[in-house]
Amino acid sequence: MKEELYYILQSQGEGSLSVTDIFINLIAAAILGAMIFAAYRSTHSGTVYSARFNVSLVMTALVTTTVMCVIGNNISLSLGMVGALSIVRFRTAIKDPRDTIFIFWAVAVGVCCGVSDYLIALIGTVFIFFFLVIFGFVKDVNRVLIIVRGEANALSEGGRLIEEFFAGKAVRRVYTVDTNGSGEVIYETSAGLLKKISEKDGNLEDKLREIDGTLSVSIMCQEDEISG
């Protein structure tokens, strides 16, 4: 049994790729990597976009292709590679959850090109590229924080006004009052809802400032993506 297993492992090393095959694999990985580069660039904007990370995606595809060319059909080499890579730990923070998809995409392209399976790599890349371009422009709804500072009675009256203004669709996140009888209240809602209701019922800020005891009114927009 041991002899048979040893023979199988040895025989897997036969049939290594020629220099031409290696170049073709790397060129195919570079072309598909360029598509990954274009997809990442078109679906990220502002300071969320990282040119270095985008270049690293292309290099990931090329490095993975090179590794697969070395491994080939050799089981012993593949097991050794798994053991070597298992000690690697990455600590790079991912800014956007979509970045994980691009990393796996680059690795998948490298694996397919490394084993000369260009058809799967091409079809998969076109398919993923199509959907990423479509869904890449989908953004989360921007959140708005309405911050009112003033005396306790003004906070209570302001909170009642905000809840009536948004018909209960604004959520109170913070309500604090110190020993001096002043504090702040913070409500959260969506930017679209604020704009829609403001056009219909007037400016909310002016109405809040008219309440006796109100010191300041602030409306802050929280965007999930940082735009430049």
C-alpha positions as CSV (number, residue, x, y, z in Angstrom):
1,M,0.0,0.0,0.0
2,K,2.8,2.4,0.9
3,E,4.6,1.6,-2.3
4,E,1.5,2.2,-4.4
5,L,0.9,5.6,-2.7
6,Y,4.6,6.6,-3.2
7,Y,4.3,5.6,-6.9
8,I,1.2,7.7,-7.3
9,L,2.8,10.8,-5.7
10,Q,5.9,10.4,-7.9
11,S,4.0,9.9,-11.1
12,Q,2.1,13.2,-10.4
13,G,5.2,15.2,-11.1
14,E,5.3,14.1,-14.7
15,G,4.0,16.2,-17.6
16,S,5.3,19.6,-16.4
17,L,4.3,22.7,-18.4
18,S,6.5,24.0,-21.2
19,V,7.8,27.5,-21.3
20,T,5.2,28.4,-24.0
21,D,2.4,27.1,-21.8
22,I,3.6,29.1,-18.8
23,F,3.7,32.3,-20.8
24,I,0.2,31.7,-22.2
25,N,-1.1,31.1,-18.7
26,L,0.4,34.3,-17.4
27,I,-0.8,36.4,-20.4
28,A,-4.3,35.0,-19.9
29,A,-4.1,35.8,-16.2
30,A,-2.9,39.4,-17.0
31,I,-5.7,40.0,-19.5
32,L,-8.4,38.8,-17.0
33,G,-6.7,40.6,-14.2
34,A,-7.0,43.8,-16.3
35,M,-10.8,43.2,-16.3
36,I,-10.8,42.8,-12.6
37,F,-8.8,46.1,-12.4
38,A,-11.4,47.8,-14.6
39,A,-14.3,46.4,-12.6
40,Y,-12.8,47.5,-9.2
41,R,-12.1,51.0,-10.6
42,S,-15.6,51.5,-11.9
43,T,-17.4,50.3,-8.8
44,H,-15.4,52.3,-6.2
45,S,-15.1,56.0,-5.9
46,G,-13.7,58.6,-3.5
47,T,-11.3,57.7,-0.8
48,V,-12.7,54.2,-0.7
49,Y,-10.9,53.5,-4.0
50,S,-7.3,52.3,-3.4
51,A,-5.1,52.2,-6.4
52,R,-2.5,50.0,-4.6
53,F,-5.2,47.5,-3.6
54,N,-6.4,47.4,-7.2
55,V,-2.9,46.7,-8.6
56,S,-2.5,44.0,-5.9
57,L,-5.6,42.2,-7.3
58,V,-3.9,41.9,-10.7
59,M,-0.7,40.7,-9.0
60,T,-2.7,38.2,-6.9
61,A,-4.0,36.6,-10.1
62,L,-0.5,36.4,-11.6
63,V,1.1,35.0,-8.4
64,T,-1.7,32.4,-8.1
65,T,-1.2,31.4,-11.7
66,T,2.5,31.0,-11.1
67,V,1.9,28.8,-8.1
68,M,-0.6,26.7,-10.0
69,C,2.0,26.2,-12.8
70,V,4.5,24.9,-10.2
71,I,2.0,22.6,-8.5
72,G,0.4,21.3,-11.7
73,N,-0.9,17.8,-11.0
74,N,1.6,17.1,-8.3
75,I,-0.2,16.1,-5.2
76,S,2.9,16.1,-3.0
77,L,3.7,19.7,-4.0
78,S,0.1,20.8,-3.5
79,L,0.1,19.4,0.1
80,G,3.4,21.1,0.8
81,M,2.1,24.4,-0.6
82,V,-1.0,24.1,1.6
83,G,1.2,23.6,4.7
84,A,3.5,26.5,3.8
85,L,0.6,28.9,3.2
86,S,-1.2,27.9,6.4
87,I,1.4,29.8,8.4
88,V,0.7,33.0,6.6
89,R,-1.4,35.5,8.5
90,F,-2.9,38.6,6.8
91,R,-3.7,41.7,8.9
92,T,-4.8,44.1,6.1
93,A,-8.0,45.8,7.0
94,I,-10.8,45.5,4.4
95,K,-12.4,48.9,3.8
96,D,-15.4,47.6,1.8
97,P,-17.0,44.2,2.1
98,R,-16.9,44.1,-1.7
99,D,-13.1,43.9,-1.6
100,T,-13.3,40.3,-0.3
101,I,-15.2,39.4,-3.5
102,F,-12.4,40.9,-5.7
103,I,-9.7,39.0,-3.8
104,F,-11.5,35.7,-4.3
105,W,-12.1,36.6,-7.9
106,A,-8.4,37.2,-8.5
107,V,-7.5,34.0,-6.8
108,A,-10.1,32.0,-8.9
109,V,-8.7,33.6,-12.1
110,G,-5.2,32.6,-11.1
111,V,-6.2,29.0,-10.4
112,C,-8.1,28.6,-13.6
113,C,-5.3,30.1,-15.7
114,G,-2.6,28.1,-13.9
115,V,-4.3,24.9,-14.9
116,S,-4.9,26.2,-18.5
117,D,-8.7,26.2,-18.1
118,Y,-9.2,29.5,-19.9
119,L,-12.8,28.9,-20.8
120,I,-14.0,28.7,-17.2
121,A,-11.8,31.7,-16.3
122,L,-13.2,33.8,-19.2
123,I,-16.8,32.9,-18.7
124,G,-16.6,33.4,-14.9
125,T,-14.8,36.8,-15.3
126,V,-17.3,38.1,-17.8
127,F,-20.2,36.9,-15.7
128,I,-18.9,38.4,-12.4
129,F,-17.8,41.6,-14.2
130,F,-21.3,42.1,-15.6
131,F,-23.0,41.7,-12.2
132,L,-20.4,43.7,-10.3
133,V,-20.8,46.7,-12.7
134,I,-24.6,46.5,-12.2
135,F,-24.7,46.1,-8.5
136,G,-21.5,48.0,-7.8
137,F,-23.4,51.3,-8.0
138,V,-26.0,50.2,-5.4
139,K,-25.3,52.2,-2.3
140,D,-26.8,52.1,1.2
141,V,-29.3,54.8,2.1
142,N,-27.6,57.7,3.8
143,R,-28.5,58.1,7.4
144,V,-29.3,61.5,8.9
145,L,-28.8,62.5,12.6
146,I,-30.9,65.3,14.0
147,I,-29.2,66.7,17.1
148,V,-31.0,69.1,19.4
149,R,-29.3,70.7,22.4
150,G,-31.0,72.8,25.0
151,E,-33.0,72.7,28.2
152,A,-34.9,69.5,29.3
153,N,-38.3,71.0,28.4
154,A,-37.0,72.0,24.9
155,L,-35.7,68.5,24.3
156,S,-39.0,66.9,25.2
157,E,-40.9,69.4,23.0
158,G,-38.3,68.9,20.2
159,G,-38.6,65.1,20.4
160,R,-42.3,65.3,20.2
161,L,-42.1,67.6,17.1
162,I,-39.6,65.3,15.4
163,E,-41.8,62.2,15.9
164,E,-44.8,64.1,14.6
165,F,-42.8,65.5,11.7
166,F,-41.6,62.0,10.6
167,A,-44.8,60.2,11.7
168,G,-42.9,57.9,13.9
169,K,-40.3,56.9,11.3
170,A,-37.4,58.7,13.1
171,V,-35.7,56.6,15.8
172,R,-34.4,58.3,19.0
173,R,-30.8,57.2,19.6
174,V,-29.6,59.4,22.4
175,Y,-31.3,61.4,25.2
176,T,-29.1,62.9,27.9
177,V,-29.8,65.6,30.5
178,D,-27.2,66.8,33.0
179,T,-27.6,68.1,36.5
180,N,-28.0,71.6,35.2
181,G,-31.2,70.6,33.4
182,S,-29.7,70.9,29.9
183,G,-28.6,68.1,27.5
184,E,-29.2,66.8,24.0
185,V,-31.4,64.4,22.0
186,I,-30.4,62.6,18.8
187,Y,-32.8,61.1,16.3
188,E,-31.9,59.0,13.3
189,T,-33.7,58.9,10.0
190,S,-32.9,58.7,6.2
191,A,-31.8,61.6,4.0
192,G,-34.5,60.8,1.4
193,L,-37.3,60.8,4.0
194,L,-36.0,64.1,5.4
195,K,-36.0,65.7,2.0
196,K,-39.4,64.4,1.1
197,I,-41.1,65.6,4.3
198,S,-39.3,68.9,4.3
199,E,-40.6,69.8,0.8
200,K,-44.1,69.0,2.1
201,D,-44.2,70.4,5.6
202,G,-41.4,73.0,5.7
203,N,-37.9,73.3,7.3
204,L,-37.6,71.1,10.4
205,E,-34.6,73.1,11.7
206,D,-36.5,76.4,11.8
207,K,-39.3,74.7,13.7
208,L,-37.0,73.2,16.3
209,R,-35.2,76.5,16.8
210,E,-38.5,78.3,17.6
211,I,-38.9,76.1,20.7
212,D,-38.1,78.0,23.9
213,G,-35.0,76.7,25.6
214,T,-33.4,75.3,22.4
215,L,-29.7,76.2,22.2
216,S,-28.7,74.5,18.9
217,V,-30.0,72.3,16.1
218,S,-27.7,70.2,13.9
219,I,-28.4,67.8,11.1
220,M,-25.6,65.5,10.1
221,C,-25.5,63.1,7.2
222,Q,-23.7,59.8,7.7
223,E,-22.5,58.2,4.5
224,D,-21.4,54.5,4.5
225,E,-18.9,55.4,1.8
226,I,-16.5,58.3,2.1
227,S,-16.7,60.4,-1.0
228,G,-14.0,62.7,-2.1
